[in-house]
Amino acid sequence: MAKRLGTQLFVSRLSFFTNHQELKTLFSPFGVVKEARLIRDPKTQRPKGFGFVTFETETEAHKALKAMNGRIVRGRLIFVEFAHDDKASKTDTNT
């Protein structure tokens, strides 16, 4: 049985100046973005430099991963990988 990759991507090394809408716009050419969220520090409310992007299908998520992993965005090299359930559920989501 093939392992399901999922529809949620973990995006790291984002600029601290990236906002929610920019993250969604950045990934929208690859499919329907159901959710794009940046993780913020609960005390300062400043972005931590990583977030999650959820697509409608696994195919869209895979296309986005291939196109965006290792790309330079706002002068920073970003990394994109499929999110693991433990990363997505244990991370503070105050946005």
Secondary structure, 3 states (H helix, E strand, C coil): CCCCCCCEEEEECCCCCCCHHHHHHHHHHHCCEEEEEEEECCCCCCEEEEEEEEECCHHHHHHHHHHHCCCEECCEECEEEECCHHHHHHCCCCC
